């Protein structure tokens, strides 16, 4: 096997991935599901996604040079780290990044994992999205759910969930997988974020863990509305929060950037 392929193996969830994109189903008594770097065993099969092959098929990357911009984005992600800081709304809870046991304790105590990554724009997890008293305390007026749905890896809220809090809502049914066409939702999502900020409100953009889907939308907002490059957008976000969009989403941010340069 190509060493690059071997080094980029990922285990993904059972959302019906197409074998033409490099997905191999191996019958087992249990399957290993990888989400946010955590492995969980449930009944079924093991689905292995070979990211390298998926990129080549989904985005027509015919030459190795196509990967150079992606490598630059990955370098920014790995080299830019936010400072330790208290949890928003729960300043008495210490936050020590890079120490999972403490992060888990923080989540249990505070119930939220949320950061203001740009003035009046917040990225958070499911816990922050569901804790309406927290949202009201922070002053959130708009919630963009980039993981809407009731399946594994999704957050099942909606307009009715926030109606009593007076919070405007928009949701996208998106799976955190490289092949997901998140770019098709950029215009509507970015306009929703802009509406919230322009009206003097505050916007929470969330997915399940506040790492990939939500970050991609905020990066798209910074690129479209603030005229940042993909690198500038990711660096801006990473200075405030540890995030990691999947490589397929990073490629689509590069496509968005190229589209803007062509105008």
LINLIN-V201723 format. One record per run of one state. SS is the DSSP state (H for helix, E for strand, - for the rest). FROM is the first residue (numbers start at 1). TO is the last residue. If there is no record, write none. Layout:
BEGIN
SS;FROM;TO
SS;FROM;TO
END
This chain:
BEGIN
-;1;2
H;3;7
-;8;8
E;9;11
-;12;18
H;19;21
-;22;22
E;23;35
-;36;37
E;38;50
H;51;59
-;60;63
H;64;79
-;80;86
E;87;87
-;88;89
E;90;90
-;91;99
H;100;110
-;111;113
E;114;118
-;119;120
E;121;124
-;125;125
H;126;130
-;131;131
H;132;138
-;139;141
E;142;145
-;146;147
E;148;148
-;149;154
E;155;155
-;156;158
H;159;165
-;166;167
E;168;171
-;172;181
H;182;198
-;199;202
E;203;206
-;207;212
H;213;225
-;226;229
H;230;238
-;239;246
H;247;262
-;263;263
END
